[in-house]
């Protein structure tokens, strides 16, 4: 009787969310919407860089700061956002991130001058960090292990579709009205997504708050940076993302000039190549699981290099084929390198992923703006030369990684 009484008094541990349940469907809807709005807000300015150059009378390199400052501050803020969510909770940080980013986007649409637009985009980079840095931890805590793959797949799908849609919609709406209309609508969609996340994301049932320990966090970062293999993978993130963003940043400048003279809608439509990248990331990730990451990573970089070479031709069909090849290779390489980080890190895998993403967005920020200097002084051949140099270094690193022994035994030992 006493045991029965004690069992009745002990609170039951809440079960984790399982696919097929209403709560799981609500979670997927909220996470997809959150990922969609986050990356639509981040990348909606990319096809608008020539518009900013015209309206604010700034160079291509200066115009690219509207994206580079966002991604640069996002890179830095992501290192801290995960630790803040350990203290404040997962859902509050994610919801606050979505609301703040949407409101700042609406404000940026009404920016009276170039300086105020850049300040808004800088703040957006900081506020956006709360979602990608925390969503994975939230899913791993609240979702049943058998359903985590589906939940994360839908979240990543929202990221990819949002990044693509933000670019396409902003180009189309700019042709219909103005870039202010485009950014304002994307901010409104972000606000709706924030409301959806607030109402639909299940409250954390398995989250355990922990005090912030900066010393432990720094110690984990130092441990990862001691491993030459992880350092090489972090460098790959910087080089690959830097080259990829540079291609897309200045493609619009090239295609709005003669002899192409494409509209913003047509240039935005080119970003539909992201669909191919989304498919390649899943397919190449599975292929790397069968053949080994070290056999696949360098091949994806070689495909990117071939794509850059194709963009040097003047025929539109060859340029588009080159963009498709660059996109396919980039997403494939990114899926391989990012998963390799998780398997190579012996401990503190979340911190290892944070360092990878830090280098990833830092490359987008630094190289994305540097590419503007090459565009100003060398046109498209200058941009292609810079990206070729970056990818050549990345290829050398990838080939060197094939010679590096694994850090642990097990399924990844051959990879």
N, C-alpha and C positions, 0 to 999 in steps of 0.2 A: 504494500500500500504506500509506504514511504517513497519507494522508487517511482511509483506511478504519479504520486503527488509532485515529486521533483521534476519529472518529465513534463508534467502539465505546466509547471511554472517557468521552465526554461524556454526562452524565446527561440523560435525556429529561424535557422539561417535562410534568408531569402534565396529562392532558386534563381539561377542565371537565365537570361533570355534565350529562347530556343526558336529557331526558324519555324514559321508557320503560325506563330501565336500573334494576337493583335498587338501586344507590346513590342514584339520584334519588328512587325511591319511599321509601327510608328517610329521606332528607332531608325530604321532604314530610310524612311521618308525624310526624317529630320536631318540625318547625316548626309544624304544625297543633296538635299537643298543647301545645307551648310557648306559642303565642299564646292557645289556649283557656284554659289554667290561669292565665296572667298576667292576663287581663282578667276571668276569673271571680273571682279573688282580689281584684282591685282594686274591683270593683263589687258584690260579693255583699252588702255592708252597706247598699246604697241602699234596698232595700225594708224593711230592718230598723230604720230610724230611729225609727218610732213605738215599736217594742219597746224600744229603748235608752232612749227618753224615759220609758217606764213603769218599767223595771227599775231604772235608775240615777237617776231623778227629776231629769232634765235637760230643758231647753227644746228646742224644735225646732232652733233655731240652734246650740245646743251639741251636740246629737245629730249634726248634719250634719258636725261636725268629724271624725267617724270616717271620712268619705270625703274631706272637704276637705283634711285634713292629709296624707293619702296622696297625693292628686293634686298638692298644692302642692309637697311634697318631691320627688315624681316629676319635676315640671317642672324644678326646679333641678338634680337629679342627672343628668337626661338630657343637660344641657349638658356634663357631664364624662365620662359613661360611654363615649361613643364614643371620646374621646381616650385613656381608660384601655385600651380594647381595642386601640388602635394599639400599645400597649406590651406588654400581657400576652397578646394573642391573642383572636380572636373567640369560639371555642368555650368556652375556660375562663371567660370573663366571662359568657356566656349560661347555662352550666350552673350556675355558682356563684350567679347571680341566681335561677334557678329553685329550687335547693335551699334557699337562705336564705329566700326568700319563702314557700315551703311550710312550712318549720319555724316561722317566725314566725306564720303563719296558725294552725297547730295550737296554738301557745302562746296566741294571742289568744282562742281558743275557751275557754280555761280562765282568762281574766283575772278576778281576784278583785274588781276594782273598775273604775270608769270611767277613772281616771288610767292604770292599767296597760294597759287596752284601747287608749287613745289612743297611748301610747308604742309599743305593738306596731304599730299602724296607721301611725305615723310611720316606723318602721323599714322597714315593708313598702313604703312609697312610695319609699324610697331603694333597696332591693334590687331592686324590680321594674324600675327604670330600665335595668338591664343588658340586658334583652331587646329592647324596641322600638328602643332606640338603636343596637343592634349588628346585629340580624338583617338589615337591608337591606344593610349593608356586607358581611356574610358571604355573602349570596346573590349579590351583584354580583361578588364575587371567585371564588366556587367553581362557579357555574352558567353553562352556555353561554348566550350572549346570546339565542339563540332560545328558550330555556326559562325565562328569568328571569321573564317575565310570568306563566307558570303557577305557578311557585314562590312568587312574591310574592302572587299571587291567593289561593292556598291559605293562606298565612300570615295575610293580612288576613281571610280567611274564618274562620279559627280565632279571631282577635281578636273579631270580631263575634259569632260563635256563643258564645264563652266569656263575653263580657259579658252576653249575653242569658240564657244558661243559669245563670250565677252568680246573677242576680237571681231567675229563676223558681224554681230549686231551693232557694235560701235561704228564699224565702217559703213554699214547700210544706213543707219540712222543719221550719220553725218552727211551722207548724200541727200537724204530726205529733208533734213533740217539743219542741224549743226552738231558739232562735237559736244556742246553743252547739253543738248537734248539726249544724246547717246549716253553720256556719263550719268545724267540725272535719272534716266530710266533704269540703268544698271544699279544705281544706288537704291531706287525704289524696290527693285527685285531683291536686293540685299536686305532691305528692311523687312520685306515679307518673309524671307528665309529666316531672319532672326526671330520673328514672331512664331514661325513654324517650329523652330528648334526649342524655343522657350515653352511652347505648349505641348509639343509631342515627344521631346527627349525624356525618357524615363529618368526619374531622380536616381542618383547613385545609391545603390543598396549595398555595395561591397567596398566602397571607398573608405580608407582609413587615413585620416589626416596625419601628417608628419611634420615635425618642425623643420624649418629650413636649415640646412647644414652646408654653407658655401664651401667649407674646407673639404668635405667629402666629395662634392661635385667637382672641384678643381683637381682633387686627387684622381678621380676617375678619368678626367680628361687627359691628365698627364700620363696615366697608364696606357691609354689608347695611343697616344702620340709616340710612345716608345717603340711601338711595333712598326717595322718598316713596311710591312704589307698594308696595314691600315693607313699609314701615311700616303702610300701610293694610291690607294683607293680614294682617299680624301682629295688628293691632287687630281685624280680622274674626274671627280665631281666638278671641281673648279674649271678644268680645261674643257670638258664636254659641254657643260651648261653655258659657259662663256662663249664658246664657238657657236652653239646652237642659237642662242638669243641674238648674237650679233648678226647672223644670217637673216633672221626675221626682222630685226630692228631696221635694217637699211634696205631690205628688199622693197619696201614701200617707196622709198626715195627713188630707187632705180626704175620702178615700174610706173611711177607717175610722170616720168620724163619721157620725151620722145626717144625712140619711135613707138613706145608702148602706150603711153598716155592713158593708163587705166584709171577707172573711177575708184573711189574708196570702197564701194560695194564689191567690185571685182577683186580688189586687193584683199579685202576681208575674207572673201570666199576662198582664197588660197589657203587660209588657215584650216580649211576642212581636211587638209593633209594630216591634221592631228588625229583624225579617225584611224588612219593607217598606223600612226604611231601607237595609238591605244591598243590596236590589235597586235602590233608587233611586240609590245611589252609583255603581253600574256604568252604569246607563242614562243618568243625567244627565251623567256623565263623558263618555260617548260622544256625547251630544247637544251638549255644550259643544265637543267636538272639531269638530263640523260647523258649528255656529252661531256659535262664539266664546264664550269665557268671559265677556266683558263683557256679553253679551246674556242669559246664563243666571243669573249669580250673583244679581243683584237680584231676579229672578223667584222664586228659591228662598226668599229672605228674605221676600218678599211672601207666599208660601204659609205660612211659619212664622207670620207676623203674623195671617193669617186663622185659622190653627189655634188660636192663643192666644185670639182672640175667641170661637171656638166653645166653648172650655172654660169660659167665663163663664156659659153656660146651665146649667140644673139637670138637664135630661134626660140620662140616662146615655149614650144613643146619640150625642148631640151632643158630650158630653165626650170619648167615645172617638174620634169623627170628628176632633175637634180635636187629640187626641194623635197620631193617625195623620198628620195634615197637618203638625204640628210636626216629627215624626220624619222624614217624607219630605223636607221642605224642608231640615232640618238636614243630613242625610247628603248630599243633593245639593249643598248649598252648601259643605260641608266638602270634598267630592271636587273641586269646581271650584277653591276657594281654595288647597288644598294643592298641586294640580298647577300652579296659576298661579305659586306661589312658586318651584317648580323651574324653570319656563321663564323667569321674570323675573331670577333670580339669574344674573349673568354668570359668576361663579366661586364656588368654595366652596359648591356646592349642598347638601352635607350639613350645613354649618353653618347655611345659610338654613333648611333643614327643621327643624333643631334649635331655632332661634329660634321658628319657627312653632309647634312642639309645646310649647315652653316657655310661650308665650302661651296656647295651647289649654288646657293643664292648669292654668295659673295662673287662667284664667277660671273653670274648674270649681271650683277651690279657693276663690277670693275671693268670687265671685258666689254660688256654691252655699251658702256660709254666710250671706252678707248676705241672701239670700232668706228665711232663717229669721226675721230681724227683721221683714221685711214680712209674713210669715205670722202672727207673734205679734200685730202691731198692726193688720193689715188683712185677715187671712184670705186666702182665695183671690183676691178682687179685688186685694188688695195685691200678691200674688205676680205676678198677671197684669199689673198696672201696671208693676212693675219690669222684667219680661221685655219688655213692649211698648216701654218706653223704650230698652232695650238694642238691640232689633231695629230700632227707628226710626233710631238712630245708625248701625247696621250697614247699613241700607238707603241712607242718605245717602252713606256711604263707598263702597258698591257703585256707586251712580250716578255718584259722582265718578270712580271708577276707569274708567268708560266713556269719560271725556274724556282720560285720561292716555295719552300716546304710548308705544308699546313701546320697550324699551331696546335691542332688536336686530332686525335683519332676519331673515326666514325664516318658517317656518310659523306662528309665534306673532305675527307682525307685525299681523295683523288681530284679535288677541285681547286 
